[in-house]
């Protein structure tokens, strides 16, 4: 009896254990199923999010591509503007020279006609008759000399008139060529302007599809492009004028520099260290923060276009080399900025100034104070943003500034 009871209890325990195992197994299975379903939903959500991000990225890429096309068209239009101005100047000079040459030619032609009339009115008298009419040896020598001079003068006059005629014909041909090229350039500019308008409309449609933060960056980029477009032709003209001036002064320029001084500032200029390009530091005790080319969404171009120097508000900023100030402006990205042309197709740009102490068109020398650092524009704190630009086709073409510094 006792053994039977023990057996019954044992069976009951076994059944309980089996039932619990079945329940636990069922619960684990359900949990695993729920976990799998949750993971599946997470994956689906991530795929949807990735799709949205990819779509934004593609849209942004399309906008960037359109921005590049806009930049290319604008540069071509700016180059055509400069070319048209140069052609107009050449045509004006050519027309003035042609009129002057035509007047000189007509004078010489009148003189030749007068010589022919005098010769005709003299009848059949020849140079030989004139010489033989000499009364003595002195008259003979004198008359021979006169005849020789007259004959030589007539020959030179004929040659001069002939050359003037050929020069005038060549000048007319060149003038017609310049006028034809001018017409072609104007037609090309008109075509590029229409294409630019189409691309801008397409870009604006794409921009409307961007997020708020992306739109802010596009607005900043658009402002920079507008600024570049408005000053590029002016900078080109100032650049050419500076290059001509430096070339003319190169042989006579004193060794002590251009004599501009340092704007009367009592602030200490950077040390005398000089790079292979002849440039010094833009600030005293330079400490570089953010380097060139660092990527980031906070920059409208997608990367850092210069070097950031640590500088509290009011720190003196100096020109890295001799040059001429080609732009003093303000944009949302750069704040108050100064751009200097140094010759050899090299520009330096200094941004985020609290105040500026130079003006457009002013000549500056290496180490001259041009501004005080600050936090104007798109910044998180005061510093100096410094760029070097070496345009191939665009003034906005930036390069790594570090090799240009000491």
ZAFI-39054 format. One record per residue (C-alpha): residue number from 1; x, y negated, z negated; residue in one letter. Coordinates in steps of 0.2 Angstrom, whole numbers, plus 5000, padded with zeros to 4 digits. Each point is the difference from the previous one (the first is absolute). Example, Ala and Ser with C-alpha at 12.3 -4.5 7.8 and 13.67 -1.06 7.14 Angstrom:
ZAFI-39054
{num=1&px=5062&py=5022&pz=4961&residuo=a}
{num=2&px=5006&py=4983&pz=5003&residuo=s}
***
This chain:
ZAFI-39054
{num=1&px=5000&py=5000&pz=5000&residuo=x}
{num=2&px=5014&py=4988&pz=4995&residuo=x}
{num=3&px=5009&py=5004&pz=5016&residuo=x}
{num=4&px=4985&py=4997&pz=5011&residuo=x}
{num=5&px=4998&py=4983&pz=4991&residuo=x}
{num=6&px=5018&py=4996&pz=5004&residuo=x}
{num=7&px=4998&py=5005&pz=5018&residuo=x}
{num=8&px=4984&py=4989&pz=5002&residuo=x}
{num=9&px=5009&py=4985&pz=4992&residuo=x}
{num=10&px=5015&py=5003&pz=5012&residuo=x}
{num=11&px=4989&py=5000&pz=5015&residuo=x}
{num=12&px=4991&py=4984&pz=4995&residuo=x}
{num=13&px=5017&py=4991&pz=4998&residuo=x}
{num=14&px=5005&py=5006&pz=5017&residuo=x}
{num=15&px=4984&py=4994&pz=5008&residuo=x}
{num=16&px=5002&py=4983&pz=4991&residuo=x}
{num=17&px=5017&py=4998&pz=5007&residuo=x}
{num=18&px=4995&py=5005&pz=5017&residuo=x}
{num=19&px=4985&py=4988&pz=5000&residuo=x}
{num=20&px=5012&py=4986&pz=4994&residuo=x}
{num=21&px=5012&py=5004&pz=5013&residuo=x}
{num=22&px=4987&py=4999&pz=5013&residuo=x}
{num=23&px=4993&py=4984&pz=4994&residuo=x}
{num=24&px=5018&py=4992&pz=4999&residuo=x}
{num=25&px=5004&py=5007&pz=5017&residuo=x}
{num=26&px=4984&py=4992&pz=5007&residuo=x}
{num=27&px=5004&py=4983&pz=4991&residuo=x}
{num=28&px=5018&py=5000&pz=5007&residuo=x}
{num=29&px=4993&py=5004&pz=5017&residuo=x}
{num=30&px=4988&py=4985&pz=4999&residuo=x}
{num=31&px=5013&py=4989&pz=4994&residuo=x}
{num=32&px=5012&py=5005&pz=5014&residuo=x}
{num=33&px=4986&py=4997&pz=5012&residuo=x}
{num=34&px=4996&py=4983&pz=4993&residuo=x}
{num=35&px=5019&py=4996&pz=5000&residuo=x}
{num=36&px=5001&py=5005&pz=5018&residuo=x}
{num=37&px=4985&py=4989&pz=5004&residuo=x}
{num=38&px=5007&py=4985&pz=4991&residuo=x}
{num=39&px=5017&py=5003&pz=5009&residuo=x}
{num=40&px=4991&py=5000&pz=5016&residuo=x}
{num=41&px=4991&py=4984&pz=4996&residuo=x}
{num=42&px=5016&py=4992&pz=4995&residuo=x}
{num=43&px=5008&py=5006&pz=5017&residuo=x}
{num=44&px=4985&py=4993&pz=5009&residuo=x}
{num=45&px=5001&py=4983&pz=4991&residuo=x}
{num=46&px=5019&py=4999&pz=5003&residuo=x}
{num=47&px=4998&py=5004&pz=5018&residuo=x}
{num=48&px=4986&py=4986&pz=5002&residuo=x}
{num=49&px=5012&py=4988&pz=4990&residuo=x}
{num=50&px=5014&py=5005&pz=5011&residuo=x}
{num=51&px=4989&py=4997&pz=5015&residuo=x}
{num=52&px=4995&py=4983&pz=4994&residuo=x}
{num=53&px=5019&py=4996&pz=4997&residuo=x}
{num=54&px=5005&py=5006&pz=5017&residuo=x}
{num=55&px=4986&py=4990&pz=5008&residuo=x}
{num=56&px=5006&py=4985&pz=4991&residuo=x}
{num=57&px=5018&py=5004&pz=5005&residuo=x}
{num=58&px=4995&py=5002&pz=5018&residuo=x}
{num=59&px=4991&py=4984&pz=5000&residuo=x}
{num=60&px=5014&py=4991&pz=4992&residuo=x}
{num=61&px=5012&py=5007&pz=5013&residuo=x}
{num=62&px=4989&py=4994&pz=5014&residuo=x}
{num=63&px=4999&py=4983&pz=4992&residuo=x}
{num=64&px=5019&py=5000&pz=4998&residuo=x}
{num=65&px=5002&py=5006&pz=5019&residuo=x}
{num=66&px=4988&py=4986&pz=5005&residuo=x}
{num=67&px=5011&py=4988&pz=4989&residuo=x}
{num=68&px=5015&py=5005&pz=5009&residuo=x}
{num=69&px=4992&py=4997&pz=5017&residuo=x}
{num=70&px=4994&py=4983&pz=4994&residuo=x}
{num=71&px=5018&py=4996&pz=4995&residuo=x}
{num=72&px=5007&py=5006&pz=5017&residuo=x}
{num=73&px=4987&py=4989&pz=5010&residuo=x}
{num=74&px=5003&py=4985&pz=4989&residuo=x}
{num=75&px=5019&py=5001&pz=5002&residuo=x}
{num=76&px=4998&py=5002&pz=5019&residuo=x}
{num=77&px=4988&py=4985&pz=5000&residuo=x}
{num=78&px=5013&py=4990&pz=4989&residuo=x}
{num=79&px=5014&py=5005&pz=5012&residuo=x}
{num=80&px=4989&py=4994&pz=5014&residuo=x}
{num=81&px=4997&py=4984&pz=4992&residuo=x}
{num=82&px=5018&py=4997&pz=4998&residuo=x}
{num=83&px=5004&py=5005&pz=5018&residuo=x}
{num=84&px=4986&py=4988&pz=5006&residuo=x}
{num=85&px=5007&py=4986&pz=4990&residuo=x}
{num=86&px=5017&py=5003&pz=5007&residuo=x}
{num=87&px=4994&py=5002&pz=5018&residuo=x}
{num=88&px=4990&py=4983&pz=4998&residuo=x}
{num=89&px=5016&py=4992&pz=4994&residuo=x}
{num=90&px=5010&py=5008&pz=5014&residuo=x}
{num=91&px=4987&py=4994&pz=5013&residuo=x}
{num=92&px=5000&py=4982&pz=4993&residuo=x}
{num=93&px=5019&py=4999&pz=5001&residuo=x}
{num=94&px=5001&py=5009&pz=5017&residuo=x}
{num=95&px=4987&py=4987&pz=5007&residuo=x}
{num=96&px=5009&py=4986&pz=4993&residuo=x}
{num=97&px=5017&py=5006&pz=5007&residuo=x}
{num=98&px=4992&py=5004&pz=5017&residuo=x}
{num=99&px=4993&py=4982&pz=5001&residuo=x}
{num=100&px=5017&py=4993&pz=4996&residuo=x}
{num=101&px=5008&py=5011&pz=5012&residuo=x}
{num=102&px=4987&py=4995&pz=5013&residuo=x}
{num=103&px=5003&py=4981&pz=4997&residuo=x}
{num=104&px=5019&py=5003&pz=5002&residuo=x}
{num=105&px=4998&py=5010&pz=5016&residuo=x}
{num=106&px=4989&py=4986&pz=5008&residuo=x}
{num=107&px=5013&py=4987&pz=4995&residuo=x}
{num=108&px=5014&py=5010&pz=5008&residuo=x}
{num=109&px=4989&py=5004&pz=5015&residuo=x}
{num=110&px=4997&py=4981&pz=5002&residuo=x}
{num=111&px=5018&py=4997&pz=4999&residuo=x}
{num=112&px=5004&py=5012&pz=5013&residuo=x}
{num=113&px=4987&py=4993&pz=5012&residuo=x}
{num=114&px=5008&py=4983&pz=4998&residuo=x}
{num=115&px=5017&py=5007&pz=5004&residuo=x}
{num=116&px=4992&py=5008&pz=5016&residuo=x}
{num=117&px=4992&py=4983&pz=5005&residuo=x}
{num=118&px=5016&py=4991&pz=4998&residuo=x}
{num=119&px=5009&py=5013&pz=5010&residuo=x}
{num=120&px=4987&py=4999&pz=5014&residuo=x}
{num=121&px=5000&py=4981&pz=5000&residuo=x}
{num=122&px=5019&py=5001&pz=5002&residuo=x}
{num=123&px=4997&py=5007&pz=5017&residuo=x}
{num=124&px=5013&py=5012&pz=5008&residuo=x}
{num=125&px=5014&py=4993&pz=4989&residuo=x}
{num=126&px=5009&py=5015&pz=4992&residuo=x}
{num=127&px=5011&py=5002&pz=4986&residuo=x}
{num=128&px=5015&py=5002&pz=5013&residuo=x}
{num=129&px=4995&py=4983&pz=5008&residuo=x}
{num=130&px=5000&py=4992&pz=4983&residuo=x}
{num=131&px=5018&py=5006&pz=4996&residuo=x}
{num=132&px=5006&py=4996&pz=5017&residuo=x}
{num=133&px=4994&py=4982&pz=4998&residuo=x}
{num=134&px=5013&py=4997&pz=4987&residuo=x}
{num=135&px=5011&py=4985&pz=5004&residuo=x}
{num=136&px=5016&py=5007&pz=4990&residuo=x}
{num=137&px=5006&py=5015&pz=4990&residuo=x}
{num=138&px=4993&py=4993&pz=4984&residuo=x}
{num=139&px=4983&py=4998&pz=5008&residuo=x}
{num=140&px=5001&py=5017&pz=5007&residuo=x}
{num=141&px=5004&py=5008&pz=4983&residuo=x}
{num=142&px=4987&py=4990&pz=4992&residuo=x}
{num=143&px=4987&py=5005&pz=5013&residuo=x}
{num=144&px=5004&py=5018&pz=5000&residuo=x}
{num=145&px=4998&py=5000&pz=4981&residuo=x}
{num=146&px=4983&py=4992&pz=5001&residuo=x}
{num=147&px=4995&py=5012&pz=5014&residuo=x}
{num=148&px=5005&py=5015&pz=4990&residuo=x}
{num=149&px=4991&py=4994&pz=4984&residuo=x}
{num=150&px=4984&py=4996&pz=5010&residuo=x}
{num=151&px=5001&py=5017&pz=5008&residuo=x}
{num=152&px=5003&py=5009&pz=4983&residuo=x}
{num=153&px=4986&py=4990&pz=4992&residuo=x}
{num=154&px=4988&py=5005&pz=5014&residuo=x}
{num=155&px=5005&py=5018&pz=4998&residuo=x}
{num=156&px=4998&py=5000&pz=4981&residuo=x}
{num=157&px=4983&py=4991&pz=5002&residuo=x}
{num=158&px=4994&py=5013&pz=5012&residuo=x}
{num=159&px=5006&py=5014&pz=4988&residuo=x}
{num=160&px=4992&py=4991&pz=4985&residuo=x}
{num=161&px=4983&py=4998&pz=5009&residuo=x}
{num=162&px=5000&py=5018&pz=5006&residuo=x}
{num=163&px=5004&py=5007&pz=4982&residuo=x}
{num=164&px=4987&py=4989&pz=4993&residuo=x}
{num=165&px=4987&py=5006&pz=5012&residuo=x}
{num=166&px=5005&py=5018&pz=4995&residuo=x}
{num=167&px=4999&py=4997&pz=4982&residuo=x}
{num=168&px=4983&py=4992&pz=5002&residuo=x}
{num=169&px=4993&py=5015&pz=5009&residuo=x}
{num=170&px=5007&py=5012&pz=4986&residuo=x}
{num=171&px=4992&py=4989&pz=4987&residuo=x}
{num=172&px=4984&py=5000&pz=5008&residuo=x}
{num=173&px=5000&py=5019&pz=5001&residuo=x}
{num=174&px=5005&py=5002&pz=4982&residuo=x}
{num=175&px=4986&py=4987&pz=4995&residuo=x}
{num=176&px=4987&py=5011&pz=5010&residuo=x}
{num=177&px=5007&py=5016&pz=4991&residuo=x}
{num=178&px=4998&py=4992&pz=4983&residuo=x}
{num=179&px=4983&py=4994&pz=5004&residuo=x}
{num=180&px=4995&py=5017&pz=5006&residuo=x}
{num=181&px=5008&py=5008&pz=4984&residuo=x}
{num=182&px=4990&py=4987&pz=4990&residuo=x}
{num=183&px=4984&py=5005&pz=5008&residuo=x}
{num=184&px=5004&py=5018&pz=4997&residuo=x}
{num=185&px=5004&py=4997&pz=4981&residuo=x}
{num=186&px=4984&py=4990&pz=4998&residuo=x}
{num=187&px=4990&py=5014&pz=5008&residuo=x}
{num=188&px=5009&py=5013&pz=4989&residuo=x}
{num=189&px=4996&py=4990&pz=4984&residuo=x}
{num=190&px=4982&py=4999&pz=5004&residuo=x}
{num=191&px=4999&py=5018&pz=5003&residuo=x}
{num=192&px=5009&py=5004&pz=4984&residuo=x}
{num=193&px=4989&py=4988&pz=4990&residuo=x}
{num=194&px=4984&py=5009&pz=5007&residuo=x}
{num=195&px=5008&py=5017&pz=4995&residuo=x}
{num=196&px=5005&py=4993&pz=4983&residuo=x}
{num=197&px=4982&py=4995&pz=4997&residuo=x}
{num=198&px=4993&py=5017&pz=5004&residuo=x}
{num=199&px=5013&py=5009&pz=4988&residuo=x}
{num=200&px=4995&py=4987&pz=4986&residuo=x}
{num=201&px=4982&py=5004&pz=5002&residuo=x}
{num=202&px=5004&py=5019&pz=4999&residuo=x}
{num=203&px=5011&py=4997&pz=4985&residuo=x}
{num=204&px=4986&py=4990&pz=4991&residuo=x}
{num=205&px=4988&py=5015&pz=5003&residuo=x}
{num=206&px=5012&py=5012&pz=4992&residuo=x}
{num=207&px=5004&py=4989&pz=4985&residuo=x}
{num=208&px=4982&py=4999&pz=4996&residuo=x}
{num=209&px=5001&py=5019&pz=4997&residuo=x}
{num=210&px=5014&py=4998&pz=4987&residuo=x}
{num=211&px=4999&py=5000&pz=4981&residuo=x}
{num=212&px=5000&py=4984&pz=4990&residuo=x}
{num=213&px=5019&py=5002&pz=4996&residuo=x}
{num=214&px=5004&py=5004&pz=5017&residuo=x}
{num=215&px=4991&py=4985&pz=5007&residuo=x}
{num=216&px=5009&py=4989&pz=4987&residuo=x}
{num=217&px=5017&py=5006&pz=5008&residuo=x}
{num=218&px=4993&py=4997&pz=5017&residuo=x}
{num=219&px=4995&py=4983&pz=4996&residuo=x}
{num=220&px=5018&py=4996&pz=4993&residuo=x}
{num=221&px=5008&py=5008&pz=5016&residuo=x}
{num=222&px=4989&py=4990&pz=5011&residuo=x}
{num=223&px=5005&py=4984&pz=4991&residuo=x}
{num=224&px=5018&py=5004&pz=5003&residuo=x}
{num=225&px=4997&py=5004&pz=5018&residuo=x}
{num=226&px=4991&py=4983&pz=5002&residuo=x}
{num=227&px=5014&py=4991&pz=4992&residuo=x}
{num=228&px=5013&py=5009&pz=5011&residuo=x}
{num=229&px=4990&py=4996&pz=5015&residuo=x}
{num=230&px=4998&py=4981&pz=4996&residuo=x}
{num=231&px=5019&py=4998&pz=4996&residuo=x}
{num=232&px=5009&py=5012&pz=5012&residuo=x}
{num=233&px=5001&py=4988&pz=5015&residuo=x}
{num=234&px=5005&py=4986&pz=4989&residuo=x}
{num=235&px=5014&py=5011&pz=4992&residuo=x}
{num=236&px=5006&py=5005&pz=5017&residuo=x}
{num=237&px=5002&py=4982&pz=5005&residuo=x}
{num=238&px=5009&py=4996&pz=4984&residuo=x}
{num=239&px=5011&py=5015&pz=5002&residuo=x}
{num=240&px=5005&py=4996&pz=5017&residuo=x}
{num=241&px=5004&py=4982&pz=4995&residuo=x}
{num=242&px=5010&py=5005&pz=4985&residuo=x}
{num=243&px=5010&py=5013&pz=5011&residuo=x}
{num=244&px=5004&py=4986&pz=5012&residuo=x}
{num=245&px=5005&py=4988&pz=4986&residuo=x}
{num=246&px=5012&py=5013&pz=4992&residuo=x}
{num=247&px=5008&py=5005&pz=5017&residuo=x}
{num=248&px=5003&py=4981&pz=5003&residuo=x}
{num=249&px=5008&py=4998&pz=4983&residuo=x}
{num=250&px=5009&py=5016&pz=4999&residuo=x}
{num=251&px=5017&py=4993&pz=5006&residuo=x}
{num=252&px=4999&py=4984&pz=4990&residuo=x}
{num=253&px=4991&py=5006&pz=4984&residuo=x}
{num=254&px=5011&py=4996&pz=4984&residuo=x}
{num=255&px=5006&py=5015&pz=4990&residuo=x}
{num=256&px=4990&py=4993&pz=4984&residuo=x}
{num=257&px=4983&py=5005&pz=5007&residuo=x}
{num=258&px=4986&py=4989&pz=5007&residuo=x}
{num=259&px=5001&py=4988&pz=4985&residuo=x}
{num=260&px=4982&py=5002&pz=4994&residuo=x}
{num=261&px=5006&py=5003&pz=4982&residuo=x}
{num=262&px=4988&py=5008&pz=4988&residuo=x}
{num=263&px=4985&py=4988&pz=5000&residuo=x}
{num=264&px=5008&py=4991&pz=4985&residuo=x}
{num=265&px=4995&py=5015&pz=4988&residuo=x}
{num=266&px=5009&py=5002&pz=4984&residuo=x}
{num=267&px=4995&py=5018&pz=4999&residuo=x}
{num=268&px=5014&py=5012&pz=5002&residuo=x}
{num=269&px=5001&py=5008&pz=5017&residuo=x}
{num=270&px=5004&py=5018&pz=5003&residuo=x}
{num=271&px=5018&py=5006&pz=4999&residuo=x}
{num=272&px=5011&py=4998&pz=5015&residuo=x}
{num=273&px=4998&py=5018&pz=5006&residuo=x}
{num=274&px=4997&py=5001&pz=5018&residuo=x}
{num=275&px=4994&py=5014&pz=5011&residuo=x}
{num=276&px=5007&py=5005&pz=5017&residuo=x}
{num=277&px=4986&py=4990&pz=5008&residuo=x}
{num=278&px=5006&py=4985&pz=4990&residuo=x}
{num=279&px=4985&py=5000&pz=4988&residuo=x}
{num=280&px=5000&py=4998&pz=4981&residuo=x}
{num=281&px=4987&py=5005&pz=4987&residuo=x}
{num=282&px=4983&py=4991&pz=4999&residuo=x}
{num=283&px=5000&py=4999&pz=4981&residuo=x}
{num=284&px=5013&py=4999&pz=4986&residuo=x}
{num=285&px=5004&py=5016&pz=4991&residuo=x}
{num=286&px=4990&py=5011&pz=5013&residuo=x}
{num=287&px=4990&py=5015&pz=4993&residuo=x}
{num=288&px=4990&py=5010&pz=5014&residuo=x}
{num=289&px=4984&py=5007&pz=4995&residuo=x}
{num=290&px=4989&py=5008&pz=5014&residuo=x}
{num=291&px=5011&py=5005&pz=5015&residuo=x}
{num=292&px=4996&py=4999&pz=5018&residuo=x}
{num=293&px=4989&py=5012&pz=5009&residuo=x}
{num=294&px=4991&py=5006&pz=4984&residuo=x}
{num=295&px=4983&py=5007&pz=5004&residuo=x}
{num=296&px=4984&py=4994&pz=4991&residuo=x}
{num=297&px=4982&py=4996&pz=5003&residuo=x}
{num=298&px=5002&py=4983&pz=4992&residuo=x}
{num=299&px=5010&py=4993&pz=5015&residuo=x}
{num=300&px=4990&py=4996&pz=5016&residuo=x}
{num=301&px=5013&py=5008&pz=5011&residuo=x}
{num=302&px=5000&py=5016&pz=4990&residuo=x}
{num=303&px=5019&py=4997&pz=4994&residuo=x}
{num=304&px=5010&py=4987&pz=4992&residuo=x}
{num=305&px=5008&py=4989&pz=5013&residuo=x}
{num=306&px=5014&py=4992&pz=4990&residuo=x}
{num=307&px=5009&py=5000&pz=4983&residuo=x}
{num=308&px=4993&py=4994&pz=4984&residuo=x}
{num=309&px=5012&py=4991&pz=4988&residuo=x}
{num=310&px=4995&py=4998&pz=4982&residuo=x}
{num=311&px=4998&py=4982&pz=4996&residuo=x}
{num=312&px=4989&py=4991&pz=4988&residuo=x}
{num=313&px=4989&py=4985&pz=5005&residuo=x}
{num=314&px=5011&py=4985&pz=5003&residuo=x}
{num=315&px=5016&py=5010&pz=5005&residuo=x}
{num=316&px=5010&py=4990&pz=5013&residuo=x}
{num=317&px=5000&py=5009&pz=5018&residuo=x}
{num=318&px=5014&py=4996&pz=5012&residuo=x}
{num=319&px=5002&py=5002&pz=5019&residuo=x}
{num=320&px=5011&py=5015&pz=5003&residuo=x}
{num=321&px=5008&py=4991&pz=5015&residuo=x}
{num=322&px=5001&py=4984&pz=5011&residuo=x}
{num=323&px=4985&py=4997&pz=5011&residuo=x}
{num=324&px=4984&py=4991&pz=5003&residuo=x}
{num=325&px=4983&py=5001&pz=4992&residuo=x}
{num=326&px=4988&py=5006&pz=5013&residuo=x}
{num=327&px=4985&py=5003&pz=4989&residuo=x}
{num=328&px=4993&py=4995&pz=4983&residuo=x}
{num=329&px=4983&py=5007&pz=4997&residuo=x}
{num=330&px=4988&py=5009&pz=4989&residuo=x}
{num=331&px=4991&py=5017&pz=5002&residuo=x}
{num=332&px=4990&py=5011&pz=4989&residuo=x}
{num=333&px=5014&py=5013&pz=5001&residuo=x}
{num=334&px=5016&py=4990&pz=4999&residuo=x}
{num=335&px=4993&py=4985&pz=4990&residuo=x}
{num=336&px=5011&py=4985&pz=5002&residuo=x}
{num=337&px=5014&py=5005&pz=5012&residuo=x}
{num=338&px=5015&py=4993&pz=5010&residuo=x}
{num=339&px=5008&py=5007&pz=5016&residuo=x}
{num=340&px=5017&py=4995&pz=5005&residuo=x}
{num=341&px=5008&py=5004&pz=5017&residuo=x}
{num=342&px=5019&py=5003&pz=4999&residuo=x}
{num=343&px=5004&py=5002&pz=5019&residuo=x}
{num=344&px=5004&py=5017&pz=5008&residuo=x}
{num=345&px=4982&py=5004&pz=5000&residuo=x}
{num=346&px=5000&py=5002&pz=4981&residuo=x}
{num=347&px=4986&py=4993&pz=4988&residuo=x}
{num=348&px=4999&py=5001&pz=4981&residuo=x}
{num=349&px=4984&py=4998&pz=4991&residuo=x}
{num=350&px=4997&py=4996&pz=4982&residuo=x}
{num=351&px=4983&py=5002&pz=4992&residuo=x}
{num=352&px=4989&py=4997&pz=4984&residuo=x}
{num=353&px=5007&py=4983&pz=4996&residuo=x}
{num=354&px=4993&py=4990&pz=4986&residuo=x}
{num=355&px=5006&py=4984&pz=5010&residuo=x}
{num=356&px=5010&py=4997&pz=5016&residuo=x}
{num=357&px=5014&py=4986&pz=5002&residuo=x}
{num=358&px=5003&py=5001&pz=5018&residuo=x}
{num=359&px=4989&py=4995&pz=5016&residuo=x}
{num=360&px=4998&py=5007&pz=5017&residuo=x}
{num=361&px=5014&py=4995&pz=5012&residuo=x}
{num=362&px=5012&py=4996&pz=4986&residuo=x}
{num=363&px=5018&py=5007&pz=5002&residuo=x}
{num=364&px=5006&py=5009&pz=4985&residuo=x}
{num=365&px=5017&py=5007&pz=4994&residuo=x}
{num=366&px=5005&py=5016&pz=4992&residuo=x}
{num=367&px=4997&py=4999&pz=4981&residuo=x}
{num=368&px=4988&py=4985&pz=5002&residuo=x}
{num=369&px=4985&py=5001&pz=4988&residuo=x}
{num=370&px=4984&py=5002&pz=5010&residuo=x}
{num=371&px=4987&py=5005&pz=4988&residuo=x}
{num=372&px=4995&py=5006&pz=4982&residuo=x}
{num=373&px=4994&py=5018&pz=4998&residuo=x}
{num=374&px=4982&py=5003&pz=4994&residuo=x}
{num=375&px=4985&py=5012&pz=5001&residuo=x}
{num=376&px=4990&py=4992&pz=5015&residuo=x}
{num=377&px=4992&py=5012&pz=5012&residuo=x}
{num=378&px=4997&py=5019&pz=4999&residuo=x}
{num=379&px=5011&py=5004&pz=4984&residuo=x}
{num=380&px=4999&py=5008&pz=4983&residuo=x}
{num=381&px=5012&py=4989&pz=4992&residuo=x}
{num=382&px=5013&py=4986&pz=5004&residuo=x}
{num=383&px=5015&py=5005&pz=5012&residuo=x}
{num=384&px=5009&py=4996&pz=5016&residuo=x}
{num=385&px=4995&py=5010&pz=5015&residuo=x}
{num=386&px=5014&py=4999&pz=5013&residuo=x}
{num=387&px=5000&py=5005&pz=5018&residuo=x}
{num=388&px=5011&py=5001&pz=5015&residuo=x}
{num=389&px=4992&py=4999&pz=5017&residuo=x}
{num=390&px=5009&py=5004&pz=5017&residuo=x}
{num=391&px=4987&py=4999&pz=5013&residuo=x}
{num=392&px=5001&py=5010&pz=5015&residuo=x}
{num=393&px=4984&py=4994&pz=5007&residuo=x}
{num=394&px=4991&py=4994&pz=4984&residuo=x}
{num=395&px=5006&py=4987&pz=4987&residuo=x}
{num=396&px=4991&py=5012&pz=4987&residuo=x}
{num=397&px=5012&py=5015&pz=5003&residuo=x}
{num=398&px=5008&py=5003&pz=4983&residuo=x}
{num=399&px=5016&py=5010&pz=4997&residuo=x}
{num=400&px=5008&py=5006&pz=4984&residuo=x}
{num=401&px=5008&py=4984&pz=4992&residuo=x}
{num=402&px=5013&py=5010&pz=4990&residuo=x}
{num=403&px=5013&py=5001&pz=5013&residuo=x}
{num=404&px=4999&py=4981&pz=5003&residuo=x}
{num=405&px=5004&py=4996&pz=4982&residuo=x}
{num=406&px=5017&py=5001&pz=4990&residuo=x}
***
